[in-house]
């Protein structure tokens, strides 16, 4: 083989390897790496999507540091739907700046269009059993309506995929919260089945391989097995703390369910203390809920937590 041909083939091989390395998943292996050792500081940002860093900026003003995890939300009111692209482009910027990106989807009921209300709407606008059966049955009108809703969200997620942005994606959160139209339905044909349908459609049909799937429950009932969509359907477990969730009995209950997968405090009003994180080291991140970070925590409490050596901020994350 002529040397020039060998050189060309070697160059192409190295280029391909470099391209594959650049696109290799990074976020999930990193969460696995820090599990049991360190915890990412996280902050959710919701209304308005026109200001997608509102509460992240608040934390920066209080601590002088940016959270390691930035979270946004597709939301459901017309004013927020109109600014979804602002939120998505902020997700891209945050990822480029080194943050871990988390996205939530407060999806309107499939029995109605978008926009919708909060209560009734996302809350207390429950499907009948017959409607639920129709929803999870392939090819029915409600099932098609849900797929069309997913098609709309998928175009934003596809943009992030094209930009090589990995996303912690947390749909149908707080599965055991029966006030949400999607929640409170245990068993194989309940909320877990809708999660499986959503996963398979977005990953397999839409090809969104940049999503890291988060299965999320709340500290209100210890029946998690009845909502588990199966280990092949989720990568990270998130636990929302609004009651007694920081009690170690919850942590001990969750550990055997999660196994070796990363687990996190998916939402909280009151931040965990350094003592909690030391006693419960498997939490790979915590995420304060939007305005509740200010309403439920003093600046001193936030500063103390953000200065804990176990807690990582954006500037401490590995460079991409």
Residue pairs with C-beta under 8 A, 6 or more apart in sequence:
22 164
23 164
25 166
25 212
26 166
26 320
27 100
27 166
27 168
27 212
28 166
28 212
28 235
28 236
28 262
30 100
30 317
30 318
31 236
31 262
31 264
31 284
31 285
32 260
32 262
34 40
34 284
34 312
35 262
35 263
35 282
35 284
36 281
36 282
37 281
37 310
38 310
38 311
38 312
39 277
39 281
39 283
39 284
39 285
39 286
39 310
39 311
39 312
40 67
40 68
40 69
40 100
40 284
40 285
40 286
40 311
40 312
40 317
41 59
41 65
41 67
41 68
41 69
41 285
41 286
41 305
41 306
41 311
41 312
41 313
42 67
42 68
42 69
42 70
42 71
42 100
42 102
42 285
42 286
42 287
42 288
43 55
43 56
43 59
43 67
43 69
43 70
43 71
43 287
43 288
43 293
44 55
44 71
44 72
44 73
44 102
44 104
44 267
44 287
44 288
44 289
44 290
45 51
45 52
45 53
45 54
45 55
45 56
45 70
45 71
45 72
45 73
45 87
45 290
46 72
46 73
46 75
46 290
47 75
47 77
47 80
47 290
48 54
48 79
48 80
48 83
49 72
49 73
49 75
49 80
49 81
49 82
49 83
49 84
49 86
49 87
50 79
50 80
50 83
50 86
52 72
52 83
52 86
52 87
52 90
52 91
53 70
53 90
54 290
55 288
55 290
55 291
55 293
55 294
56 66
56 67
56 70
58 293
58 294
59 65
59 66
59 67
59 288
59 293
59 302
59 306
60 66
62 299
62 302
62 303
63 302
63 303
63 306
63 307
63 313
65 306
65 313
65 314
65 315
66 97
66 99
66 313
66 314
66 315
67 99
67 313
67 314
68 99
68 100
68 285
68 312
68 313
68 314
68 316
68 317
69 99
69 100
69 101
69 102
69 168
69 285
69 287
70 90
70 91
70 94
70 99
70 100
70 101
70 102
71 101
71 102
71 103
71 104
71 287
72 87
72 88
72 90
72 91
72 101
72 102
72 103
72 104
73 80
73 87
73 103
73 104
73 105
73 106
74 80
74 81
74 84
74 87
74 103
74 104
74 105
74 106
74 107
74 153
74 156
75 81
75 84
75 106
76 106
76 107
76 108
76 114
76 115
76 116
76 117
76 118
76 121
76 122
77 115
78 114
78 115
81 114
81 115
84 156
85 156
88 156
88 159
88 160
91 101
91 103
91 160
91 165
91 167
92 159
92 160
92 163
92 165
94 101
95 101
95 160
95 163
95 165
95 166
95 320
96 320
97 314
98 314
98 315
98 317
98 318
98 319
98 320
99 314
99 317
100 168
100 285
100 317
101 160
101 165
101 166
101 167
101 168
102 167
102 168
102 169
102 170
102 214
102 287
103 157
103 167
103 168
103 169
103 170
104 170
104 171
104 173
105 153
105 169
105 170
105 171
106 122
107 122
107 149
107 153
107 171
107 172
107 182
108 114
108 115
108 116
108 121
108 122
108 149
109 116
109 121
109 122
109 125
109 127
109 181
110 127
110 135
110 142
110 145
110 146
110 149
111 125
111 127
111 131
111 142
111 145
112 121
112 125
114 149
116 122
116 125
117 125
122 180
122 181
123 179
123 180
123 181
124 179
125 181
126 181
127 135
127 181
131 142
132 185
132 190
133 189
134 140
134 141
134 142
134 143
135 142
135 143
135 146
135 194
136 143
136 189
136 193
136 194
136 197
137 143
143 197
146 194
146 197
146 198
147 201
150 198
150 201
150 202
150 206
151 206
153 202
154 202
154 206
154 208
157 167
157 169
157 202
157 206
157 208
157 210
157 211
158 206
158 208
160 167
160 210
161 207
161 208
161 209
161 210
164 210
165 210
166 210
166 211
166 212
167 210
167 211
167 212
168 212
168 214
168 236
169 202
169 211
169 212
169 213
169 214
170 214
170 216
170 238
170 266
171 195
171 198
172 182
172 183
172 191
172 194
172 195
172 198
172 216
173 214
173 216
173 238
173 240
173 266
173 267
174 180
174 183
174 216
174 217
174 218
174 240
175 182
175 183
175 184
175 191
175 192
175 195
175 215
175 216
175 217
175 227
176 183
176 184
176 186
176 217
176 218
176 220
176 221
176 223
176 224
176 227
177 183
177 184
177 218
177 220
178 184
182 191
182 194
183 191
184 191
185 191
186 223
186 226
186 227
187 226
190 226
190 227
191 227
192 226
192 227
192 228
192 229
192 230
193 229
195 215
195 229
195 233
196 229
196 230
196 233
199 213
199 229
199 233
202 208
202 211
203 209
203 211
203 213
212 235
212 236
213 233
213 234
213 235
213 236
214 234
214 235
214 236
214 237
214 238
214 264
214 266
215 228
215 229
215 233
215 234
215 236
215 237
215 238
216 237
216 238
216 239
216 240
216 266
217 224
217 227
217 237
217 238
217 239
217 240
218 239
218 240
218 242
218 245
219 239
219 240
219 241
219 242
219 243
219 244
219 245
219 250
220 242
220 243
222 253
224 253
224 254
224 257
225 257
228 257
231 259
231 261
234 261
235 261
235 262
236 261
236 262
236 263
236 264
236 284
237 254
237 257
237 258
237 261
237 262
237 263
237 264
238 263
238 264
238 265
238 266
238 267
239 245
239 250
239 254
239 263
239 264
239 265
239 266
240 265
240 266
240 267
240 268
241 265
241 267
241 268
241 269
241 270
241 272
242 267
242 268
242 269
244 250
245 265
245 268
246 270
246 272
246 276
246 280
248 279
248 280
251 279
251 280
251 282
254 263
255 263
255 282
258 282
262 284
263 282
263 283
263 284
264 283
264 284
264 285
264 286
264 287
265 272
265 283
265 285
265 286
265 287
266 287
267 287
267 288
267 289
268 286
268 287
268 288
268 289
268 292
269 288
269 289
269 292
269 295
269 296
270 296
270 297
271 286
271 288
271 293
271 296
271 297
271 301
271 302
271 305
272 280
272 283
272 286
272 305
273 305
274 304
274 305
274 308
274 310
274 311
277 283
277 286
277 308
277 310
277 311
278 310
281 310
288 297
293 302
305 311
306 313
